[in-house]
């Protein structure tokens, strides 16, 4: 269970101007029709330059090493992420137990946010990540040894998942902020996009591998590979040399006072505030579907672990397939438009998945869900990265992470309860409908203080 998503867009500045009141302006030549006589060769060269810009972060050794280690490690994490709910549902037959795994994994981050944000801004982020990843590796090893030793108890498994969540609660703000330390600011949009690409590639590979392992060899091998995968990111972290110095926060105020300062800052930065609210809505209404695929496989499609692995892989494959288009759109439209249309489509895809009883059609809708998740978090995470003042980056991401992690288990418990009481299909249809309604309400009611604030300029502090 490794760090979650992180994605892309273009910085507000010379390429994306905004007025003094914070309202986003129009980028130069944005949406303009090419002048008459523009050759196909010229347009082809423009596309080639855009593609090169999308992968520009790979020009930097530090980021490339980190990216390779992260994709290997996250693949192992997604193997475990499928194995845990599969085991719990097999042991209990309850969607609520599947939701409890989400609570155990995500819940600690809600309470540890002030410490995680303080650590990310106060100490060297590379050392923080080496420490937290080593602790998570030890917990992963304990999970493997316990299961291989024959202790097949849902309470023990849930306790180990909770320990993993505690370590990840400290880890996550530093992880999110660390990407900024590896590349120059001009290449930050590319780094965010590629970081998302590796996460979603791992999301497609991990569950597919887990499905085969669970069907052929059992959960022990899945837990073992997850444990082994931590070594990849630990070695990568040991090799990289960050470009930017981190850990500059002073000690003149206590942890909670400094965290309170960050909370006040977020309420004044409307672009960051709306980004956090939107991430909470996705966590509450959209993300629980990732856990409920276990219930769909058993109760709706009547398929085994291999097909379950393909269902979860489809979520990642959808994001990977959408990545080039999302990167291209982010250079032609504002983040606000990308997030709005992505969120609306996310809800519609969930409704489609909820009503179908055909496995193959369900895979198609899951591909769409994965693509929309990428689009939404592309705009949300990049808006925060590009707006936030550097001295508050770790604490602001801690707030975003806290609230997203609070929304996810709340949504998982609510949807798990509805699934147990009235059926998992109705649960997903209701959640998808609510996501669509929320997107339309924010667009129509908040107007200038809604999605458009995602295009606010950088706060230089």
Beta strands, then each sheet from edge to edge (+ up, - down):
end
